[in-house]
Amino acid sequence: MLAADPHPLHSPGSMGRNRACFVHQSQELPSPPQWMRVALEVRGRRDVMATTLSIGVPNPRALAEFVLRRRIDWKRVVNPNALIEKALGVKYHELFDPKFKASPLYIGLRDEVEPPKPMQELKEADEDALKQAKSRTVAHTAQAIAARRAMLSYILRKPIATEGNTPWNPAGTIWLDPGAFFDEGTEFFDPVQGGLADCWLIAAMSAVAWARPYTIAQRTRTTGLGEQDFVDEIDVHNDDGTKTSVEVTERINVMASNHAYQWGRSSESGEIWPAVYEKAFAKWRGHNNTDRPDMTALNYGDCVDASLNLTGLAKTYYDNNAMTGDQIWQTVRSNSLSYRTFNPMTCWTYGTAPAGLDYGAANVVANHCYTILGWAYASGIEYLVVRNPWGYHEATLDVLSGSWQAYDSSFWRPVSLNSAGVFAIKASTFQKYWAGFGVVK
């Protein structure tokens, strides 16, 4: 376990004077080098920024649940990777880079993919697939799974312009209130991505919940006399400095047969704030004025921009190609207090692994957004602490083992590494495998 900072309340600007506070066992950190920060401050309209970053890849476990139409307790599955392979029809290690053309995770980004089916055709295919599955024959089950796989091109399509008064009611789903807004407090591990290509939003939620937890709040008003007659108001900050207040109920789009989540959810059972925020962003991004917005409007986006949208803070982008691993580490450290980021930070990978690198072998996902939680220093090596918004599938190359401690506002929080999506990776490796990162402050 990394040693605790004995002076957790030092000011972030005093890092040079307090170098001895940042130690692992008895080791002293190297002196921060003098270098010029390479950054790009980007301000402008949200549609302009959408062309800057278009990142997104869905959670394969959520896609497997979508295809199999069942709620899966992944902790009880002996071989989760094999189950995903069976559901999606692709070898597990070939899922995470679009260079493997069969990977359904990137189907919405391919120009040659079959156009998504209209809603009425989708509904008929869905009903046929369910009837075939109920027959319990091997052939019919295979047909049902194939039909569900074909629908992934619709779920993962690029956002399209729709009429603002059109409710979204995909076949085999219903809208209902599945729990309470908060279970306990706001936690970085609460947001877990589902079957949409909106890692950019879920990673930003995690970053804000970690660095600025009071930002995530429930504001409610009643709309009638019934128990479910109320709406939550979620503020979305626009790039031009204005703010849009979005009202939504807590009815979430889930599977009709078993009420299982399909899209974003919380890691804590019964808690729904990540799903409510996701719904509000779909309503805002899709310009939908109903309470049943098209959730596919969230496919592909910008995690740094999403952090701005959640907080209203100014954003800065960094290009890994223009920096060394140490410069990246120093930048994260300058936005941290006692190992933990106090400004929300996110990062993203390349659209496909750069020449000479293998994302599959490193357990890194292409075209994917992650949350930066902080930094570590062990045995003379600089590390960045990162979280995959899927809540699993941690990087395995050049990572630190054990646990990590960070001062979480008023207490030292231990965080298990290589678990629940969290890992600490060498800064030099991060520099090569990730394309860039950003911060809002």
C-alpha positions as CSV (number, residue, x, y, z in Angstrom):
1,M,0.0,0.0,0.0
2,L,1.2,3.5,-0.8
3,A,2.2,5.5,2.3
4,A,-0.3,8.2,3.4
5,D,0.6,11.9,2.9
6,P,1.3,13.1,6.5
7,H,0.3,16.7,5.5
8,P,-2.9,16.2,3.5
9,L,-4.0,19.8,3.8
10,H,-1.0,21.5,2.0
11,S,-1.9,23.9,-0.7
12,P,-1.5,22.6,-4.3
13,G,0.8,25.5,-5.1
14,S,3.3,24.4,-2.5
15,M,4.2,21.1,-4.1
16,G,7.9,22.1,-4.6
17,R,8.3,23.0,-1.0
18,N,6.5,19.9,0.3
19,R,8.2,17.3,-1.9
20,A,9.0,15.2,1.2
21,C,5.3,14.8,1.9
22,F,4.8,12.8,-1.3
23,V,6.6,9.6,-0.5
24,H,6.4,5.9,-1.0
25,Q,8.0,4.3,2.0
26,S,11.2,6.3,2.5
27,Q,11.7,7.5,-1.1
28,E,11.7,11.2,-2.1
29,L,10.2,12.4,-5.3
30,P,12.5,13.7,-8.0
31,S,12.5,17.5,-8.3
32,P,9.8,18.7,-10.8
33,P,11.6,19.7,-14.1
34,Q,11.1,23.0,-15.7
35,W,9.1,22.6,-18.9
36,M,6.5,24.5,-20.8
37,R,3.0,23.1,-20.5
38,V,1.7,22.1,-23.9
39,A,-2.0,22.7,-23.9
40,L,-4.8,24.0,-26.0
41,E,-7.5,26.1,-24.4
42,V,-10.6,25.6,-26.5
43,R,-13.8,27.6,-26.0
44,G,-16.6,27.7,-28.5
45,R,-20.0,26.3,-29.5
46,R,-20.8,22.7,-28.5
47,D,-21.3,21.7,-32.2
48,V,-17.8,22.9,-33.0
49,M,-16.3,20.9,-30.1
50,A,-18.2,17.8,-31.2
51,T,-15.9,17.7,-34.2
52,T,-12.8,17.9,-32.0
53,L,-13.4,14.7,-30.1
54,S,-15.8,12.0,-31.1
55,I,-15.0,9.2,-28.6
56,G,-17.3,6.3,-27.7
57,V,-17.3,2.6,-27.2
58,P,-20.0,0.6,-25.4
59,N,-19.6,-1.7,-22.4
60,P,-19.4,-5.3,-23.9
61,R,-21.1,-6.8,-20.8
62,A,-24.0,-4.5,-21.3
63,L,-24.2,-5.5,-25.0
64,A,-24.1,-9.1,-24.0
65,E,-27.1,-8.5,-21.7
66,F,-28.9,-6.7,-24.5
67,V,-28.3,-9.6,-27.0
68,L,-29.2,-12.3,-24.4
69,R,-32.1,-10.2,-23.0
70,R,-31.3,-11.1,-19.4
71,R,-29.9,-9.6,-16.3
72,I,-26.5,-11.1,-15.6
73,D,-24.7,-11.2,-12.2
74,W,-21.2,-11.0,-13.6
75,K,-19.6,-11.6,-10.2
76,R,-21.1,-15.1,-10.3
77,V,-20.2,-16.0,-13.9
78,V,-17.2,-18.3,-13.9
79,N,-15.9,-17.2,-17.2
80,P,-17.3,-13.8,-18.2
81,N,-15.2,-13.4,-21.3
82,A,-16.5,-16.6,-22.7
83,L,-20.1,-15.5,-22.1
84,I,-19.4,-12.2,-23.9
85,E,-17.8,-14.1,-26.8
86,K,-20.9,-16.3,-27.1
87,A,-23.3,-13.4,-27.0
88,L,-21.4,-11.1,-29.4
89,G,-19.9,-13.7,-31.7
90,V,-16.3,-12.3,-31.5
91,K,-13.1,-13.5,-29.8
92,Y,-12.8,-11.4,-26.6
93,H,-9.3,-10.0,-27.4
94,E,-10.6,-8.8,-30.8
95,L,-13.3,-6.6,-29.3
96,F,-11.3,-3.6,-28.3
97,D,-9.8,-2.3,-31.5
98,P,-11.7,-1.4,-34.7
99,K,-8.9,-3.0,-36.8
100,F,-10.8,-6.2,-36.0
101,K,-13.7,-5.6,-38.4
102,A,-16.0,-8.1,-36.6
103,S,-16.0,-6.2,-33.3
104,P,-19.5,-4.9,-32.7
105,L,-18.2,-2.3,-30.3
106,Y,-17.3,0.0,-33.2
107,I,-20.2,-0.9,-35.6
108,G,-21.6,2.7,-35.4
109,L,-18.3,4.2,-36.6
110,R,-18.1,2.1,-39.8
111,D,-19.3,3.6,-43.0
112,E,-20.0,0.3,-44.7
113,V,-22.3,-1.0,-42.0
114,E,-25.9,-1.8,-42.9
115,P,-28.2,1.2,-42.2
116,P,-30.1,0.9,-38.9
117,K,-33.6,-0.5,-39.2
118,P,-36.6,1.8,-38.9
119,M,-38.4,1.4,-35.6
120,Q,-41.3,-0.7,-36.9
121,E,-38.9,-3.2,-38.5
122,L,-36.9,-3.3,-35.3
123,K,-40.0,-4.1,-33.3
124,E,-41.0,-7.0,-35.6
125,A,-37.5,-8.4,-35.5
126,D,-37.4,-8.1,-31.8
127,E,-40.7,-9.9,-31.3
128,D,-39.7,-12.7,-33.7
129,A,-36.4,-13.2,-31.9
130,L,-38.2,-13.5,-28.5
131,K,-40.6,-16.0,-29.8
132,Q,-37.8,-18.1,-31.3
133,A,-35.9,-17.9,-28.0
134,K,-38.9,-19.2,-26.1
135,S,-39.0,-22.3,-28.2
136,R,-35.8,-23.4,-26.4
137,T,-34.4,-25.1,-29.4
138,V,-30.8,-24.6,-30.3
139,A,-31.6,-23.4,-33.8
140,H,-34.2,-20.9,-32.6
141,T,-32.0,-19.6,-29.8
142,A,-29.2,-19.0,-32.3
143,Q,-31.6,-17.2,-34.6
144,A,-32.8,-15.0,-31.7
145,I,-29.2,-14.1,-30.8
146,A,-28.4,-13.3,-34.4
147,A,-31.4,-11.0,-34.6
148,R,-30.4,-9.2,-31.5
149,R,-26.8,-8.7,-32.7
150,A,-28.2,-7.2,-35.9
151,M,-29.9,-4.5,-33.8
152,L,-26.6,-3.3,-32.4
153,S,-26.2,-1.1,-35.5
154,Y,-29.3,0.8,-34.4
155,I,-28.3,1.1,-30.8
156,L,-24.8,2.3,-31.6
157,R,-25.7,4.5,-34.6
158,K,-24.3,8.0,-34.8
159,P,-26.8,10.6,-33.4
160,I,-29.4,11.7,-35.9
161,A,-31.7,14.7,-36.0
162,T,-35.2,13.8,-34.8
163,E,-38.3,15.7,-34.0
164,G,-38.3,17.1,-30.5
165,N,-41.7,15.9,-29.6
166,T,-41.2,12.2,-30.5
167,P,-41.0,9.8,-27.5
168,W,-38.5,7.0,-27.8
169,N,-40.0,3.6,-27.1
170,P,-37.8,0.8,-28.4
171,A,-39.4,-2.6,-28.7
172,G,-38.9,-4.9,-25.6
173,T,-38.3,-1.9,-23.2
174,I,-40.4,0.1,-20.8
175,W,-39.8,3.3,-18.8
176,L,-40.0,3.0,-15.1
177,D,-38.6,4.3,-11.8
178,P,-36.2,1.5,-10.5
179,G,-34.9,3.0,-7.3
180,A,-33.7,6.0,-5.3
181,F,-31.7,8.9,-6.7
182,F,-29.0,8.4,-4.1
183,D,-28.1,5.3,-2.0
184,E,-25.5,7.0,0.1
185,G,-23.3,9.9,-1.1
186,T,-21.8,10.7,-4.5
187,E,-18.9,8.3,-5.2
188,F,-16.5,8.1,-8.2
189,F,-17.3,4.4,-8.6
190,D,-21.1,5.0,-8.9
191,P,-21.3,5.7,-12.6
192,V,-21.1,2.5,-14.7
193,Q,-21.5,2.6,-18.5
194,G,-24.1,0.6,-20.3
195,G,-24.7,-0.3,-23.9
196,L,-24.4,3.1,-25.4
197,A,-21.2,4.6,-26.9
198,D,-21.2,7.3,-24.2
199,C,-18.0,6.5,-22.2
200,W,-17.3,10.2,-22.7
201,L,-20.2,11.1,-20.4
202,I,-19.9,8.4,-17.8
203,A,-16.1,9.0,-17.4
204,A,-16.9,12.7,-16.9
205,M,-19.5,11.9,-14.3
206,S,-17.0,9.8,-12.4
207,A,-14.4,12.6,-12.6
208,V,-16.8,15.2,-11.3
209,A,-18.2,12.8,-8.6
210,W,-14.6,12.3,-7.4
211,A,-13.2,15.8,-7.7
212,R,-16.3,18.0,-7.1
213,P,-18.9,15.7,-5.4
214,Y,-21.2,18.5,-4.4
215,T,-21.8,19.2,-8.1
216,I,-23.9,16.1,-8.4
217,A,-27.2,17.0,-6.7
218,Q,-30.9,16.1,-6.7
219,R,-33.3,19.1,-7.1
220,T,-36.9,18.0,-7.3
221,R,-40.3,19.6,-7.6
222,T,-43.8,17.9,-7.5
223,T,-46.0,17.9,-10.6
224,G,-49.1,16.3,-9.1
225,L,-50.6,14.4,-6.2
226,G,-49.3,10.9,-7.1
227,E,-46.3,9.3,-5.5
228,Q,-44.4,9.4,-8.9
229,D,-45.5,12.9,-9.8
230,F,-42.3,14.8,-9.6
231,V,-39.4,15.8,-11.8
232,D,-35.7,16.4,-11.2
233,E,-33.9,19.4,-12.6
234,I,-30.4,18.8,-14.1
235,D,-28.3,21.8,-15.1
236,V,-26.2,21.5,-18.3
237,H,-23.6,24.2,-18.8
238,N,-23.1,25.2,-22.4
239,D,-19.7,26.1,-23.9
240,D,-20.8,29.7,-24.5
241,G,-21.3,30.3,-20.7
242,T,-25.1,29.8,-20.7
243,K,-26.9,27.1,-18.8
244,T,-29.7,24.9,-19.8
245,S,-32.0,23.4,-17.0
246,V,-33.4,20.1,-18.1
247,E,-36.4,18.5,-16.3
248,V,-36.8,14.7,-16.3
249,T,-38.7,12.2,-14.3
250,E,-36.8,9.3,-12.7
251,R,-38.4,6.8,-15.1
252,I,-35.5,5.0,-16.9
253,N,-35.6,2.9,-20.1
254,V,-35.1,-0.8,-19.0
255,M,-35.9,-4.2,-20.4
256,A,-39.6,-5.0,-20.2
257,S,-39.1,-8.6,-19.4
258,N,-37.0,-8.3,-16.3
259,H,-36.5,-4.6,-15.7
260,A,-32.7,-4.9,-16.2
261,Y,-30.7,-1.8,-17.1
262,Q,-29.6,-1.4,-20.6
263,W,-27.8,1.9,-20.5
264,G,-25.9,3.8,-17.7
265,R,-26.4,2.6,-14.1
266,S,-24.9,2.8,-10.6
267,S,-22.6,0.3,-9.2
268,E,-24.7,0.5,-6.0
269,S,-27.9,-1.5,-6.2
270,G,-31.1,0.6,-6.1
271,E,-29.3,3.9,-6.8
272,I,-30.2,5.7,-10.0
273,W,-28.5,9.1,-10.2
274,P,-26.1,8.2,-13.0
275,A,-29.1,6.9,-15.1
276,V,-31.1,10.1,-14.4
277,Y,-28.2,12.3,-15.4
278,E,-27.6,10.2,-18.5
279,K,-31.3,10.6,-19.4
280,A,-31.2,14.4,-18.9
281,F,-28.1,14.7,-21.2
282,A,-29.9,12.6,-23.9
283,K,-32.9,15.0,-23.7
284,W,-30.6,18.0,-23.9
285,R,-28.3,16.6,-26.6
286,G,-31.1,15.3,-28.7
287,H,-33.2,18.5,-28.4
288,N,-36.1,16.3,-27.2
289,N,-38.9,17.9,-25.2
290,T,-40.5,14.6,-24.1
291,D,-39.7,12.6,-21.0
292,R,-38.6,9.6,-23.2
293,P,-35.6,10.9,-25.1
294,D,-33.8,8.9,-27.7
295,M,-30.9,7.6,-25.7
296,T,-28.8,6.9,-28.8
297,A,-28.3,10.7,-29.1
298,L,-25.5,10.1,-26.5
299,N,-23.3,8.0,-28.8
300,Y,-19.9,9.5,-29.3
301,G,-18.7,12.7,-27.8
302,D,-16.0,14.6,-25.8
303,C,-15.2,13.8,-22.2
304,V,-13.6,17.1,-21.5
305,D,-16.5,19.0,-22.9
306,A,-18.8,16.8,-20.8
307,S,-16.9,17.8,-17.7
308,L,-17.5,21.4,-18.6
309,N,-21.2,20.6,-19.2
310,L,-21.5,19.1,-15.7
311,T,-19.6,21.9,-13.9
312,G,-19.4,25.1,-15.9
313,L,-15.6,25.2,-15.5
314,A,-13.2,26.1,-18.2
315,K,-11.6,23.3,-20.1
316,T,-8.1,22.5,-21.2
317,Y,-6.9,19.8,-23.6
318,Y,-3.5,18.1,-23.6
319,D,-1.9,16.2,-26.5
320,N,0.2,13.2,-25.3
321,N,2.3,13.4,-28.4
322,A,3.6,16.8,-27.4
323,M,4.5,15.7,-23.9
324,T,6.7,13.2,-22.0
325,G,5.3,10.8,-19.4
326,D,6.9,13.0,-16.7
327,Q,5.2,16.1,-18.0
328,I,1.8,14.4,-18.1
329,W,2.4,13.1,-14.5
330,Q,3.4,16.6,-13.3
331,T,0.3,18.1,-14.9
332,V,-1.9,15.6,-13.1
333,R,0.0,16.2,-9.9
334,S,-0.5,20.0,-10.2
335,N,-4.3,19.4,-10.4
336,S,-4.2,17.1,-7.3
337,L,-4.1,17.4,-3.6
338,S,-2.6,14.5,-1.6
339,Y,-2.7,12.1,-4.6
340,R,-6.3,12.9,-5.5
341,T,-7.4,15.1,-8.4
342,F,-9.4,18.2,-7.2
343,N,-10.1,19.3,-10.7
344,P,-12.1,16.8,-12.8
345,M,-9.7,15.1,-15.3
346,T,-10.5,12.6,-18.1
347,C,-8.4,11.0,-20.9
348,W,-9.0,9.1,-24.1
349,T,-7.3,6.6,-26.3
350,Y,-6.5,6.6,-30.0
351,G,-9.1,5.5,-32.5
352,T,-6.9,2.4,-33.2
353,A,-3.7,1.3,-31.5
354,P,-0.7,3.2,-32.9
355,A,1.9,1.2,-34.9
356,G,3.9,-1.2,-32.7
357,L,1.3,-1.2,-29.9
358,D,-1.3,-3.8,-29.2
359,Y,-4.4,-2.6,-27.2
360,G,-5.7,-6.2,-26.8
361,A,-2.5,-7.4,-25.2
362,A,-2.4,-4.4,-22.8
363,N,-6.1,-4.6,-22.0
364,V,-6.6,-1.1,-23.2
365,V,-9.7,-0.1,-25.2
366,A,-9.4,2.0,-28.5
367,N,-11.5,5.1,-28.9
368,H,-12.4,5.0,-25.2
369,C,-12.7,7.7,-22.5
370,Y,-11.4,7.0,-18.9
371,T,-11.3,9.0,-15.7
372,I,-8.0,10.2,-14.1
373,L,-8.3,9.8,-10.3
374,G,-4.8,11.0,-9.3
375,W,-1.2,9.9,-9.2
376,A,1.2,7.6,-7.4
377,Y,4.9,7.2,-7.0
378,A,6.5,3.9,-6.2
379,S,10.0,2.5,-6.4
380,G,11.1,5.5,-8.3
381,I,8.4,5.2,-10.9
382,E,5.6,7.7,-11.7
383,Y,2.1,6.3,-12.1
384,L,-1.3,7.7,-13.1
385,V,-4.4,6.3,-11.4
386,V,-7.1,5.8,-14.0
387,R,-10.7,4.3,-14.0
388,N,-12.4,2.5,-16.8
389,P,-16.1,3.7,-16.8
390,W,-17.2,0.1,-17.5
391,G,-16.3,-0.7,-13.9
392,Y,-13.9,-3.6,-15.0
393,H,-11.4,-4.3,-17.7
394,E,-8.4,-2.6,-16.2
395,A,-5.1,-2.1,-18.2
396,T,-2.6,-4.8,-17.4
397,L,0.7,-3.5,-18.9
398,D,3.1,-1.7,-16.5
399,V,0.6,-1.4,-13.7
400,L,1.1,-1.1,-10.0
401,S,-0.3,-3.8,-7.7
402,G,-1.9,-3.6,-4.3
403,S,-3.9,-0.6,-3.2
404,W,-3.7,3.2,-3.4
405,Q,-4.6,5.8,-0.9
406,A,-5.8,9.3,-1.6
407,Y,-7.1,12.0,0.8
408,D,-10.8,12.3,0.0
409,S,-11.6,15.8,1.4
410,S,-11.8,14.6,5.1
411,F,-10.4,11.1,5.3
412,W,-7.8,8.8,3.6
413,R,-9.6,6.6,1.2
414,P,-8.1,3.2,0.3
415,V,-8.8,2.1,-3.3
416,S,-8.0,-1.4,-4.6
417,L,-6.0,-1.4,-7.8
418,N,-6.7,-3.7,-10.7
419,S,-10.3,-4.0,-9.6
420,A,-13.6,-2.3,-10.4
421,G,-12.0,-0.6,-13.4
422,V,-9.3,1.2,-11.4
423,F,-5.6,0.8,-12.2
424,A,-2.3,2.7,-11.7
425,I,-0.3,2.7,-15.0
426,K,3.2,4.0,-15.6
427,A,3.1,7.6,-16.9
428,S,5.5,6.7,-19.7
429,T,3.2,3.9,-20.8
430,F,0.1,6.1,-20.5
431,Q,1.9,8.6,-22.8
432,K,2.2,6.0,-25.5
433,Y,-1.1,4.3,-25.3
434,W,-3.4,7.2,-24.6
435,A,-4.0,10.0,-27.2
436,G,-4.6,12.9,-24.7
437,F,-6.3,14.1,-21.6
438,G,-8.0,17.1,-20.3
439,V,-9.1,19.1,-17.2
440,V,-11.8,21.6,-16.2
441,K,-11.1,24.2,-13.6
